[in-house]
Amino acid sequence: MATVRTTGMGVALALLALACKHPQSHENRPDASQPPLALPQPAGLVFAEPCAAPQVVATGRATDPALTELSGVAASRRLPDVLWVHNDSGNKARVYAISPAGKRLASWKLKKVPSTDWEDIALGACGASGAARAATCLYLADTGDNHNDRAEVHILRWPEPSALPAADADDTLKVKGDVEVFTFTLPDGPQDIEAMVVLPDTRAVLFSKRNDGTSKVFRVTMATPPQVELLGTLDLRDDQADHGEALRVTAADLHPNGKLLALRTYGRVLVSDLGAQLAAPAAIAGAALTHVAWRHWPQPDDPHGEAIAWAQDGGLWLLSDMALPVVWHAQCQAALPSAATPVSR
């Protein structure tokens, strides 16, 4: 368990860890022959529905030297104004809490877990039934594979902290023993995967990063052993955008409503209603990938964008895999704070 100095945090983490201790058994896996169940969302903050006319503003910059290559971001479901982030490959197995201004609030060092190439982070229920369904967990995708030569990849699951350490406490907390590790092989051979979302029933959906403007989509059941299926291929090319490198998928997030999927490439920020179909039986989910209606959201002039997450106000958080990354917020124009700086492409 994490060694914490805030009264009540150890208890909260212990309860969440207990709820998430055992992955789904074969008997508890979703039945592919039945329509996906509409599971209750984990208790916590309420996320608004997305607005129709978002505008990108800069809310801050991550200047802490430990935050060097932010490859994933998730907005906390329990702590207001807290973003969970992590670095790219070559860094320690740590999860950081930062503010929208980019200030580092705390960090958790995950002990004895794989950290070959962490590429995305997502929030979801800790399990599909009972107490675990009401608890929130952080999912980490150790799935990066730039050379397409990894025999195995991993998804880590860890209870989302419900409090931050006191301001005068050591902000680096150690986590040992309460992180689940799901190890698996991709059915279509090694893939470089930098984007992941978690469905309401705890299955993870992975999007590969390819150079031709397409992305292979896999679905992983959190079980022992994990069950992995190739759903199909997502084609992001059209007559309005350049093909190839600019369309490589680098990040994804599923709105807490389970329906709206946000996808980020080096050249676009895209939103669709694909989320619900991703939870359907494999044949239905695969067919849905072939005709997706995308809404193009504004994005900053950021060629290294590799992180995206739904914000509580219905907008999106956007971060970069670069030194001193700017924290961008795509939010409704009517809600723009006076201090925010609008950014055009």
Buried (B, 14 or more C-beta within 10 A) or exposed (E): BBEBEBEEBBEBBBBBBBBBBEBBEEEBBBEBEEEBEEBEBBEBBEBBEBBEEBBBBBBBBBEBEEBBBBBBBBBBBBBEEBBBBBBBBEBEBBBBBBBBEBBBBBBBBBEEBBBBBBBBBBBBBBBBEEEBBBBBBBBBBBBBBEEEEBEEBBBBBBBBBBBBBEEEEEBBBEBEEBBBBBEBEBEEEBBBBBBBBBBBBBBBBBBBBBEEBBBBBBBBBBBEEBBBBBBBBBBBEEEEBEBBEBBBBBBBBBBBBBBBBBBBBBBBBBBBBBBBBBBBBEEBBBEBBEEBEBEEBBBBEBEBBBBBBBBBBBBBBBBBBBEEBBBBBBBBEEBBEEEBEEBEE
